[in-house]
Amino acid sequence: MVSNHSSHLDTLVLAAALPLRWNGHVFPVAAGDTFFNRPETAWFAANFLNALPLWRSRASAHALAELRERVIVAEEVLILFPEGTRSRDGKMVPFKSGIGRLVAGSPVQIVPAKIQGAFEAYAADRKVPRPHPITLRLGPALSFPDLSDDREGWNAIARDLKTAVELLD
């Protein structure tokens, strides 16, 4: 699953939309420098969210290859926010090409999702969430088996997925 990202509530919203029988097979990919930099937050992220760390400033090809194997071979569900960070103003920014590195040339299906209202409920600059309606829209699954596993293919996938999320209004 890929989605826009404007709140720490986003992962919970996406996970809540999935069938309970998938519990244990769904892994949000979380910013290692935010959620895995202190023992208490790392424990919470790993044990309550089932999160996998990805360090944004040093996301190695090896780390991305491990995630690619998880979605292709193990058929696990990853929750990804290809913008790379939470929005500071509620607007989406371009998706990073890492999402393309995970799925280019493979049959992996990606479900685009759009979350609205989470920014108003719990923006990045807020300490405490406030009540606000949140809407989740899911699009049809997409796959990119014919796109090349190179920079050009990765960028095309990132652009196509961002467009798919934007069109879910």
C-alpha positions, 0 to 999 in steps of 0.5 A: 500500500502507498499513501500520502503522508501528513500525520502519524495517524496515517499508518493506523488508518491504513492498517485498520482498513486491512482484514484482521486475518492479515495481522502479522503479515502487514509491516509499515515501513517507518523512518528509522531516524524517527522511530528507531533512534531511541529504545522506547520508541523503537520498542513501541514501533516494532511491537505495537505497529509491527514497523520495519525501519528504513533510515532515510539518510542512508537507505542502502541498496541492500536495505531496499533489496531486503524490502523488495524480497519481503514483498515479492518472495514472502508476499508480505504487505508493506505500508509505504509513504513514498513522499519520504516524510510527513507533509508540513502543510497538508499537501503532497510532494513528489514521491521518491524513486525508492518505491520504484526500486521495490517493485519495478519489473515484478508482479507485486500489486500496489494499492494506492490510498489517499487519506484526508483529514489526518493532517487536521487531526494530528499535524506534524507540529501538534503534540496531541491529536484533536477530533477531526473526521478522517477519510480513506479512499483506496484505488485499484491495485497497480503493478509494473512488471514491464517497467525496467528496474533502473532509474528511469523505471523507478522514477516512472513508477513514483510518478504514476503512483503519485498520480494514482493517489492524487486522483482518489479525490 
